[in-house]
């Protein structure tokens, strides 16, 4: 890891150009982990102990000394099929350092429906490359990027994908003290000119996921 950084314009999610700052560094491996049950009773606000959505202990899931995360940014791949490994390949082919997202939730076409894949970016607690163009690159520097495989312009994500998203987002928000109003779709980011994550998934985020999360963070239920 030599720490050199370059600015580059890239096409994100099939919509619009964005600019990201990329480290020039050695490639790493993706960690593909099976989706596990999440015990929310052990992951209240500010709590970093307990099991993660991948079923691993926190210490095994991500590097010590986590970034000061402020946002959770939800994307769709705008493709019918995909996986963390496939997107990692595509992102590298564009000249990115590696998979731009921290997590990918599969849809059954490229990986098991509802599986949460943990990217190396998350495990190393690295800035994101998924939501450029915001002031001070805020949403990349402090935004956890989650991509659901699929195109949610006309149809919604699968039930298993939504269940996995809810568990993952609830866990991340509770663990890193991220309020519900900072769980956003890519299109909600300042200066965004994209329909990502698609109107159907965006509706779910705004009308179901955020209210449910706000209630959980307030009441623990
Ligand atoms: Zn996006």
py3Dmol code that shows the C-alpha trace and the ligand (Angstrom):
import py3Dmol

protein = """\
ATOM      1  CA  UNK A   1       0.000   0.000   0.000  1.00  0.00           C
ATOM      2  CA  UNK A   2       1.847   3.098  -1.112  1.00  0.00           C
ATOM      3  CA  UNK A   3      -0.856   5.632  -0.248  1.00  0.00           C
ATOM      4  CA  UNK A   4      -0.704   7.441  -3.586  1.00  0.00           C
ATOM      5  CA  UNK A   5      -4.048   8.787  -4.668  1.00  0.00           C
ATOM      6  CA  UNK A   6      -5.420   9.856  -7.994  1.00  0.00           C
ATOM      7  CA  UNK A   7      -8.665  11.499  -9.020  1.00  0.00           C
ATOM      8  CA  UNK A   8     -10.677   9.804 -11.682  1.00  0.00           C
ATOM      9  CA  UNK A   9     -14.078  10.144 -13.276  1.00  0.00           C
ATOM     10  CA  UNK A  10     -16.053   6.979 -13.441  1.00  0.00           C
ATOM     11  CA  UNK A  11     -19.445   5.708 -14.452  1.00  0.00           C
ATOM     12  CA  UNK A  12     -21.418   4.569 -11.461  1.00  0.00           C
ATOM     13  CA  UNK A  13     -24.218   2.025 -11.502  1.00  0.00           C
ATOM     14  CA  UNK A  14     -24.723   2.643 -15.193  1.00  0.00           C
ATOM     15  CA  UNK A  15     -25.821   6.219 -14.493  1.00  0.00           C
ATOM     16  CA  UNK A  16     -23.792   9.419 -14.743  1.00  0.00           C
ATOM     17  CA  UNK A  17     -20.200  10.305 -14.126  1.00  0.00           C
ATOM     18  CA  UNK A  18     -18.754  10.650 -10.698  1.00  0.00           C
ATOM     19  CA  UNK A  19     -15.313  11.522  -9.440  1.00  0.00           C
ATOM     20  CA  UNK A  20     -13.544   9.440  -6.869  1.00  0.00           C
ATOM     21  CA  UNK A  21     -10.228   9.531  -5.189  1.00  0.00           C
ATOM     22  CA  UNK A  22      -8.467   6.203  -5.486  1.00  0.00           C
ATOM     23  CA  UNK A  23      -5.538   4.721  -3.651  1.00  0.00           C
ATOM     24  CA  UNK A  24      -2.968   3.057  -5.831  1.00  0.00           C
ATOM     25  CA  UNK A  25      -2.385  -0.106  -3.972  1.00  0.00           C
ATOM     26  CA  UNK A  26      -1.972  -3.804  -4.188  1.00  0.00           C
ATOM     27  CA  UNK A  27      -5.040  -5.847  -5.013  1.00  0.00           C
ATOM     28  CA  UNK A  28      -6.642  -7.848  -2.264  1.00  0.00           C
ATOM     29  CA  UNK A  29      -8.954 -10.786  -2.134  1.00  0.00           C
ATOM     30  CA  UNK A  30     -12.679 -10.567  -1.721  1.00  0.00           C
ATOM     31  CA  UNK A  31     -14.148 -12.247   1.243  1.00  0.00           C
ATOM     32  CA  UNK A  32     -17.332 -14.048   0.343  1.00  0.00           C
ATOM     33  CA  UNK A  33     -19.091 -14.987   3.506  1.00  0.00           C
ATOM     34  CA  UNK A  34     -22.278 -16.938   4.013  1.00  0.00           C
ATOM     35  CA  UNK A  35     -25.259 -14.984   5.231  1.00  0.00           C
ATOM     36  CA  UNK A  36     -25.929 -15.708   8.865  1.00  0.00           C
ATOM     37  CA  UNK A  37     -28.643 -14.911  11.328  1.00  0.00           C
ATOM     38  CA  UNK A  38     -28.269 -11.603  13.112  1.00  0.00           C
ATOM     39  CA  UNK A  39     -29.010 -11.358  16.802  1.00  0.00           C
ATOM     40  CA  UNK A  40     -30.107  -7.741  17.122  1.00  0.00           C
ATOM     41  CA  UNK A  41     -30.572  -8.083  20.862  1.00  0.00           C
ATOM     42  CA  UNK A  42     -26.796  -8.014  21.161  1.00  0.00           C
ATOM     43  CA  UNK A  43     -26.127  -5.047  18.927  1.00  0.00           C
ATOM     44  CA  UNK A  44     -27.755  -1.993  20.417  1.00  0.00           C
ATOM     45  CA  UNK A  45     -26.718   1.585  19.688  1.00  0.00           C
ATOM     46  CA  UNK A  46     -22.999   2.098  20.187  1.00  0.00           C
ATOM     47  CA  UNK A  47     -22.498  -1.607  20.696  1.00  0.00           C
ATOM     48  CA  UNK A  48     -19.704  -3.181  18.680  1.00  0.00           C
ATOM     49  CA  UNK A  49     -19.899  -6.634  20.183  1.00  0.00           C
ATOM     50  CA  UNK A  50     -22.056  -9.533  19.180  1.00  0.00           C
ATOM     51  CA  UNK A  51     -22.513 -11.304  15.894  1.00  0.00           C
ATOM     52  CA  UNK A  52     -22.407  -9.567  12.557  1.00  0.00           C
ATOM     53  CA  UNK A  53     -24.874 -10.112   9.708  1.00  0.00           C
ATOM     54  CA  UNK A  54     -22.393 -12.530   8.164  1.00  0.00           C
ATOM     55  CA  UNK A  55     -22.452 -14.582  11.364  1.00  0.00           C
ATOM     56  CA  UNK A  56     -18.883 -13.657  12.321  1.00  0.00           C
ATOM     57  CA  UNK A  57     -17.638 -11.961  15.450  1.00  0.00           C
ATOM     58  CA  UNK A  58     -17.022  -8.254  14.997  1.00  0.00           C
ATOM     59  CA  UNK A  59     -13.281  -8.620  15.336  1.00  0.00           C
ATOM     60  CA  UNK A  60     -13.182 -11.106  12.447  1.00  0.00           C
ATOM     61  CA  UNK A  61     -15.483  -9.063  10.273  1.00  0.00           C
ATOM     62  CA  UNK A  62     -13.683  -5.764   9.926  1.00  0.00           C
ATOM     63  CA  UNK A  63     -10.402  -4.175  10.893  1.00  0.00           C
ATOM     64  CA  UNK A  64      -9.960  -2.705  14.316  1.00  0.00           C
ATOM     65  CA  UNK A  65     -10.208   1.065  14.366  1.00  0.00           C
ATOM     66  CA  UNK A  66     -13.270   1.534  12.143  1.00  0.00           C
ATOM     67  CA  UNK A  67     -13.742   4.643  10.062  1.00  0.00           C
ATOM     68  CA  UNK A  68     -16.093   7.294  11.500  1.00  0.00           C
ATOM     69  CA  UNK A  69     -19.013   6.251   9.313  1.00  0.00           C
ATOM     70  CA  UNK A  70     -21.787   8.824   8.923  1.00  0.00           C
ATOM     71  CA  UNK A  71     -23.993   7.476   6.129  1.00  0.00           C
ATOM     72  CA  UNK A  72     -25.268   4.275   4.618  1.00  0.00           C
ATOM     73  CA  UNK A  73     -25.723   4.618   0.865  1.00  0.00           C
ATOM     74  CA  UNK A  74     -27.845   2.064  -0.967  1.00  0.00           C
ATOM     75  CA  UNK A  75     -27.328   1.226  -4.634  1.00  0.00           C
ATOM     76  CA  UNK A  76     -28.572  -1.186  -7.220  1.00  0.00           C
ATOM     77  CA  UNK A  77     -26.319  -2.740  -9.805  1.00  0.00           C
ATOM     78  CA  UNK A  78     -28.704  -1.864 -12.676  1.00  0.00           C
ATOM     79  CA  UNK A  79     -27.889  -5.310 -14.035  1.00  0.00           C
ATOM     80  CA  UNK A  80     -29.895  -8.496 -13.878  1.00  0.00           C
ATOM     81  CA  UNK A  81     -27.063 -10.600 -12.554  1.00  0.00           C
ATOM     82  CA  UNK A  82     -24.004  -9.977 -10.481  1.00  0.00           C
ATOM     83  CA  UNK A  83     -21.892 -10.672  -7.429  1.00  0.00           C
ATOM     84  CA  UNK A  84     -19.090  -9.032  -5.483  1.00  0.00           C
ATOM     85  CA  UNK A  85     -16.528 -10.939  -7.528  1.00  0.00           C
ATOM     86  CA  UNK A  86     -18.066  -9.861 -10.827  1.00  0.00           C
ATOM     87  CA  UNK A  87     -18.383  -6.204  -9.821  1.00  0.00           C
ATOM     88  CA  UNK A  88     -14.855  -6.284  -8.443  1.00  0.00           C
ATOM     89  CA  UNK A  89     -13.688  -7.408 -11.883  1.00  0.00           C
ATOM     90  CA  UNK A  90     -15.710  -4.693 -13.630  1.00  0.00           C
ATOM     91  CA  UNK A  91     -14.528  -1.961 -11.298  1.00  0.00           C
ATOM     92  CA  UNK A  92     -10.886  -2.950 -11.723  1.00  0.00           C
ATOM     93  CA  UNK A  93     -11.376  -2.997 -15.496  1.00  0.00           C
ATOM     94  CA  UNK A  94     -12.455   0.654 -15.231  1.00  0.00           C
ATOM     95  CA  UNK A  95      -9.233   1.457 -13.420  1.00  0.00           C
ATOM     96  CA  UNK A  96     -10.661   1.513  -9.903  1.00  0.00           C
ATOM     97  CA  UNK A  97      -8.607   0.112  -7.071  1.00  0.00           C
ATOM     98  CA  UNK A  98     -11.076  -2.705  -6.332  1.00  0.00           C
ATOM     99  CA  UNK A  99     -14.798  -3.283  -5.706  1.00  0.00           C
ATOM    100  CA  UNK A 100     -16.216   0.157  -4.948  1.00  0.00           C
ATOM    101  CA  UNK A 101     -18.926  -1.046  -2.539  1.00  0.00           C
ATOM    102  CA  UNK A 102     -18.454  -2.353   0.970  1.00  0.00           C
ATOM    103  CA  UNK A 103     -21.233  -4.935   0.684  1.00  0.00           C
ATOM    104  CA  UNK A 104     -23.125  -6.674  -2.114  1.00  0.00           C
ATOM    105  CA  UNK A 105     -26.464  -8.441  -1.612  1.00  0.00           C
ATOM    106  CA  UNK A 106     -27.009 -11.148  -4.208  1.00  0.00           C
ATOM    107  CA  UNK A 107     -30.276 -11.900  -5.985  1.00  0.00           C
ATOM    108  CA  UNK A 108     -29.938 -15.545  -7.009  1.00  0.00           C
ATOM    109  CA  UNK A 109     -28.403 -14.748 -10.403  1.00  0.00           C
ATOM    110  CA  UNK A 110     -24.681 -14.749  -9.748  1.00  0.00           C
ATOM    111  CA  UNK A 111     -24.952 -15.675  -6.066  1.00  0.00           C
ATOM    112  CA  UNK A 112     -27.549 -17.093  -3.653  1.00  0.00           C
ATOM    113  CA  UNK A 113     -30.625 -14.896  -3.225  1.00  0.00           C
ATOM    114  CA  UNK A 114     -30.209 -12.753  -0.106  1.00  0.00           C
ATOM    115  CA  UNK A 115     -26.557 -13.571   0.532  1.00  0.00           C
ATOM    116  CA  UNK A 116     -24.570 -10.695   1.981  1.00  0.00           C
ATOM    117  CA  UNK A 117     -21.108 -10.510   0.480  1.00  0.00           C
ATOM    118  CA  UNK A 118     -18.505  -8.599   2.465  1.00  0.00           C
ATOM    119  CA  UNK A 119     -16.011  -6.774   0.271  1.00  0.00           C
ATOM    120  CA  UNK A 120     -12.375  -6.300   1.131  1.00  0.00           C
ATOM    121  CA  UNK A 121     -13.156  -2.601   1.393  1.00  0.00           C
ATOM    122  CA  UNK A 122     -15.235  -3.256   4.480  1.00  0.00           C
ATOM    123  CA  UNK A 123     -12.796  -5.672   6.024  1.00  0.00           C
ATOM    124  CA  UNK A 124     -10.017  -3.112   5.713  1.00  0.00           C
ATOM    125  CA  UNK A 125     -12.314  -0.200   6.692  1.00  0.00           C
ATOM    126  CA  UNK A 126     -11.428   1.683   3.535  1.00  0.00           C
ATOM    127  CA  UNK A 127     -13.195   4.734   2.113  1.00  0.00           C
ATOM    128  CA  UNK A 128     -15.835   3.938  -0.475  1.00  0.00           C
ATOM    129  CA  UNK A 129     -15.830   4.377  -4.264  1.00  0.00           C
ATOM    130  CA  UNK A 130     -19.569   4.348  -4.856  1.00  0.00           C
ATOM    131  CA  UNK A 131     -20.984   7.840  -4.381  1.00  0.00           C
ATOM    132  CA  UNK A 132     -18.778  10.565  -5.788  1.00  0.00           C
ATOM    133  CA  UNK A 133     -19.511  14.213  -6.449  1.00  0.00           C
ATOM    134  CA  UNK A 134     -20.638  15.142  -2.941  1.00  0.00           C
ATOM    135  CA  UNK A 135     -18.989  18.102  -1.174  1.00  0.00           C
ATOM    136  CA  UNK A 136     -15.579  17.049   0.178  1.00  0.00           C
ATOM    137  CA  UNK A 137     -16.305  13.582  -1.207  1.00  0.00           C
ATOM    138  CA  UNK A 138     -18.215  13.131   2.056  1.00  0.00           C
ATOM    139  CA  UNK A 139     -20.370  10.196   0.971  1.00  0.00           C
ATOM    140  CA  UNK A 140     -17.384   8.220  -0.255  1.00  0.00           C
ATOM    141  CA  UNK A 141     -15.165   9.069   2.682  1.00  0.00           C
ATOM    142  CA  UNK A 142     -17.795   8.380   5.331  1.00  0.00           C
ATOM    143  CA  UNK A 143     -20.523   6.409   3.547  1.00  0.00           C
ATOM    144  CA  UNK A 144     -20.911   2.647   3.750  1.00  0.00           C
ATOM    145  CA  UNK A 145     -21.830   1.454   0.253  1.00  0.00           C
ATOM    146  CA  UNK A 146     -24.299  -1.399  -0.121  1.00  0.00           C
ATOM    147  CA  UNK A 147     -25.250  -2.643  -3.587  1.00  0.00           C
ATOM    148  CA  UNK A 148     -28.219  -4.909  -4.251  1.00  0.00           C
ATOM    149  CA  UNK A 149     -27.887  -6.944  -7.425  1.00  0.00           C
ATOM    150  CA  UNK A 150     -30.704  -6.135  -9.829  1.00  0.00           C
ATOM    151  CA  UNK A 151     -32.404  -3.293 -11.675  1.00  0.00           C
ATOM    152  CA  UNK A 152     -35.152  -1.829  -9.508  1.00  0.00           C
ATOM    153  CA  UNK A 153     -36.538   0.676 -11.967  1.00  0.00           C
ATOM    154  CA  UNK A 154     -39.714  -1.325 -12.503  1.00  0.00           C
ATOM    155  CA  UNK A 155     -39.570  -4.313 -10.210  1.00  0.00           C
ATOM    156  CA  UNK A 156     -38.581  -4.519  -6.584  1.00  0.00           C
ATOM    157  CA  UNK A 157     -35.802  -6.451  -4.905  1.00  0.00           C
ATOM    158  CA  UNK A 158     -36.515  -9.992  -3.753  1.00  0.00           C
ATOM    159  CA  UNK A 159     -37.922 -10.632  -0.296  1.00  0.00           C
ATOM    160  CA  UNK A 160     -34.663 -12.247   0.746  1.00  0.00           C
ATOM    161  CA  UNK A 161     -32.647  -9.314  -0.507  1.00  0.00           C
ATOM    162  CA  UNK A 162     -34.844  -6.878   1.423  1.00  0.00           C
ATOM    163  CA  UNK A 163     -34.637  -8.985   4.573  1.00  0.00           C
ATOM    164  CA  UNK A 164     -30.843  -9.111   4.259  1.00  0.00           C
ATOM    165  CA  UNK A 165     -30.683  -5.366   3.611  1.00  0.00           C
ATOM    166  CA  UNK A 166     -32.791  -4.623   6.656  1.00  0.00           C
ATOM    167  CA  UNK A 167     -30.659  -6.756   8.923  1.00  0.00           C
ATOM    168  CA  UNK A 168     -27.411  -5.386   7.554  1.00  0.00           C
ATOM    169  CA  UNK A 169     -28.514  -1.741   7.722  1.00  0.00           C
ATOM    170  CA  UNK A 170     -29.986  -2.154  11.205  1.00  0.00           C
ATOM    171  CA  UNK A 171     -26.795  -3.716  12.434  1.00  0.00           C
ATOM    172  CA  UNK A 172     -24.546  -1.090  10.846  1.00  0.00           C
ATOM    173  CA  UNK A 173     -26.678   1.846  12.006  1.00  0.00           C
ATOM    174  CA  UNK A 174     -26.860   0.538  15.580  1.00  0.00           C
ATOM    175  CA  UNK A 175     -23.192  -0.354  15.724  1.00  0.00           C
ATOM    176  CA  UNK A 176     -21.800   2.843  14.210  1.00  0.00           C
ATOM    177  CA  UNK A 177     -24.420   5.277  15.544  1.00  0.00           C
ATOM    178  CA  UNK A 178     -25.806   6.255  12.156  1.00  0.00           C
ATOM    179  CA  UNK A 179     -29.279   7.858  12.421  1.00  0.00           C
ATOM    180  CA  UNK A 180     -32.095   6.649  10.164  1.00  0.00           C
ATOM    181  CA  UNK A 181     -32.198   9.871   8.148  1.00  0.00           C
ATOM    182  CA  UNK A 182     -28.634   9.208   7.046  1.00  0.00           C
ATOM    183  CA  UNK A 183     -29.611   5.927   5.416  1.00  0.00           C
ATOM    184  CA  UNK A 184     -30.077   7.099   1.856  1.00  0.00           C
ATOM    185  CA  UNK A 185     -30.380   5.988  -1.722  1.00  0.00           C
ATOM    186  CA  UNK A 186     -27.580   7.013  -4.047  1.00  0.00           C
ATOM    187  CA  UNK A 187     -29.969   9.448  -5.752  1.00  0.00           C
ATOM    188  CA  UNK A 188     -30.468  11.285  -2.427  1.00  0.00           C
ATOM    189  CA  UNK A 189     -26.797  12.316  -2.245  1.00  0.00           C
ATOM    190  CA  UNK A 190     -26.026  15.997  -2.881  1.00  0.00           C
ATOM    191  CA  UNK A 191     -25.321  16.672  -6.566  1.00  0.00           C
ATOM    192  CA  UNK A 192     -26.332  13.143  -7.553  1.00  0.00           C
ATOM    193  CA  UNK A 193     -27.657  12.779 -11.086  1.00  0.00           C
ATOM    194  CA  UNK A 194     -28.701   9.169 -11.000  1.00  0.00           C
ATOM    195  CA  UNK A 195     -31.857   7.112 -10.549  1.00  0.00           C
ATOM    196  CA  UNK A 196     -29.885   4.574  -8.475  1.00  0.00           C
ATOM    197  CA  UNK A 197     -31.076   2.508  -6.577  1.00  0.00           C
ATOM    198  CA  UNK A 198     -34.170   2.583  -8.804  1.00  0.00           C
ATOM    199  CA  UNK A 199     -37.587   3.976  -7.790  1.00  0.00           C
ATOM    200  CA  UNK A 200     -38.854   0.684  -6.374  1.00  0.00           C
ATOM    201  CA  UNK A 201     -35.945   0.146  -4.016  1.00  0.00           C
ATOM    202  CA  UNK A 202     -35.805   3.854  -3.229  1.00  0.00           C
ATOM    203  CA  UNK A 203     -39.450   3.737  -2.133  1.00  0.00           C
ATOM    204  CA  UNK A 204     -38.661   0.827   0.150  1.00  0.00           C
ATOM    205  CA  UNK A 205     -35.724   2.684   1.697  1.00  0.00           C
ATOM    206  CA  UNK A 206     -37.728   5.837   2.374  1.00  0.00           C
ATOM    207  CA  UNK A 207     -41.087   4.391   3.322  1.00  0.00           C
ATOM    208  CA  UNK A 208     -40.213   1.168   5.113  1.00  0.00           C
ATOM    209  CA  UNK A 209     -36.553   0.771   5.951  1.00  0.00           C
ATOM    210  CA  UNK A 210     -35.967   4.200   7.456  1.00  0.00           C
ATOM    211  CA  UNK A 211     -39.113   4.323   9.624  1.00  0.00           C
ATOM    212  CA  UNK A 212     -38.470   0.780  10.876  1.00  0.00           C
ATOM    213  CA  UNK A 213     -34.864   1.648  11.632  1.00  0.00           C
ATOM    214  CA  UNK A 214     -35.805   4.889  13.420  1.00  0.00           C
ATOM    215  CA  UNK A 215     -38.195   2.913  15.638  1.00  0.00           C
ATOM    216  CA  UNK A 216     -35.597   0.274  16.376  1.00  0.00           C
ATOM    217  CA  UNK A 217     -32.917   2.830  17.252  1.00  0.00           C
ATOM    218  CA  UNK A 218     -35.365   4.644  19.554  1.00  0.00           C
ATOM    219  CA  UNK A 219     -36.959   1.681  21.266  1.00  0.00           C
ATOM    220  CA  UNK A 220     -34.771  -1.347  20.614  1.00  0.00           C
ATOM    221  CA  UNK A 221     -37.707  -3.075  18.935  1.00  0.00           C
TER     222      UNK A 221
END
"""
ligand_1 = """\
1
ZN
Zn -25.451 3.878 -7.185
"""
view = py3Dmol.view(width=600, height=400)
view.addModel(protein, "pdb")
view.setStyle({"model": 0}, {"cartoon": {"style": "trace"}})
view.addModel(ligand_1, "xyz")
view.setStyle({"model": 1}, {"stick": {}})
view.zoomTo()
view.show()
